[in-house]
Amino acid sequence: MGDIFGLVIVRPLGLILLGIFKAIGSYGLAVILFALLVKLICIPLAIKGKKSMLAMNALNAEMQQLQKKYANNRIKLNEEIQKLYDKHGVNPMSGCLPQFIPLPIMMGLYYAVQQPLKFMMGFNQDVINQLAVLVGVDTATAGYYSQITIAEKLGDLFTQNGGVWPEAVTNITNGAGELLNIDFNFLGLNLAQTPTFPNPSILWIIPILSGATAFLSSFVMQKMQGTQNSAAAGQMKVLNIMMPLMSLYFGFILPGAIGIYWIFNNIFACVQEIVLTTYLRGKKEKKDAEEFARVEAEKEAKRAASRAAQQEQSQNAKKKKGDK
């Protein structure tokens, strides 16, 4: 992982997660609230994307006509579709952006979870190495999750010392960062551990729920979008299969904390999709109804003016005839 990514993305995410954890005292709940916070921050982008999606759905009839008309000329079809988008001010890519926002955040959160001593507590590598020696962790053999193991063992020392950090620990960390006792247990699950397919355990519930909520999110999105052209419908069917499978796979290779984040990200995405679509669709329908009423009123006013003009002409003609 590059230093720039760590400094710009991971460290800020680690500080946010740290702040939430310090406020509520539960690591699992902090991850869930972190997922909610991300959704709230991304609402403006989600609204923009949803408006674009609804606008594209409104163009389905015209899109299908173009597809039939230029079925044998792909270049001309693309040109006409782009003209249609430009005419109505629609950007098809704006609806996709909110879907990709969680991915770099999930990567950043992954490293924040994987390396809590560095990205949450702010310790440098020298301090981390000293702590590893103190708690008896060989970082060379502990692998990617050595910092999680060190954090767990530090928590054991904290507990064994009556809820006070031993002097041996504070001598190493004093002034170097913010020492915290992180309890990775949440609802009977150790979120520092990674579910493994060959070894069935209660942790399997995380990847299973991750896949299930991913399917639910795709299903809700498809239902709320309503009628689609055949190409978009085909793409959505592929996503309905791929996203749950990917979520299930990642749930088995990443720490449980990442799986918890992804589960609740999917749940919040479902709620957001229902609320935003219902609100924006209702707002659009109201606006369309008002516009239709305005146009009809203008037409009626023109018809009334035409009738009045005709009546006036008729009266003038009769008056001229009577004068003769």
MOURPE-V585404 format. One record per run of one state. SS is the DSSP state (a for helix, b for strand, c for the rest). FROM is the first residue (numbers start at 1). LEN is the number of residues. If there is no record, write none. Layout:
ss=SS from=FROM len=LEN
ss=SS from=FROM len=LEN
This chain:
ss=c from=1 len=2
ss=a from=3 len=22
ss=c from=25 len=2
ss=a from=27 len=15
ss=c from=42 len=1
ss=a from=43 len=16
ss=c from=59 len=1
ss=a from=60 len=10
ss=c from=70 len=4
ss=a from=74 len=15
ss=c from=89 len=5
ss=a from=94 len=21
ss=c from=115 len=1
ss=a from=116 len=4
ss=c from=120 len=5
ss=a from=125 len=11
ss=c from=136 len=3
ss=a from=139 len=22
ss=c from=161 len=6
ss=a from=167 len=7
ss=c from=174 len=11
ss=b from=185 len=2
ss=c from=187 len=2
ss=b from=189 len=2
ss=c from=191 len=3
ss=b from=194 len=1
ss=c from=195 len=1
ss=b from=196 len=1
ss=c from=197 len=2
ss=b from=199 len=1
ss=c from=200 len=4
ss=a from=204 len=22
ss=c from=226 len=4
ss=a from=230 len=24
ss=c from=254 len=1
ss=b from=255 len=1
ss=a from=256 len=68
ss=c from=324 len=1
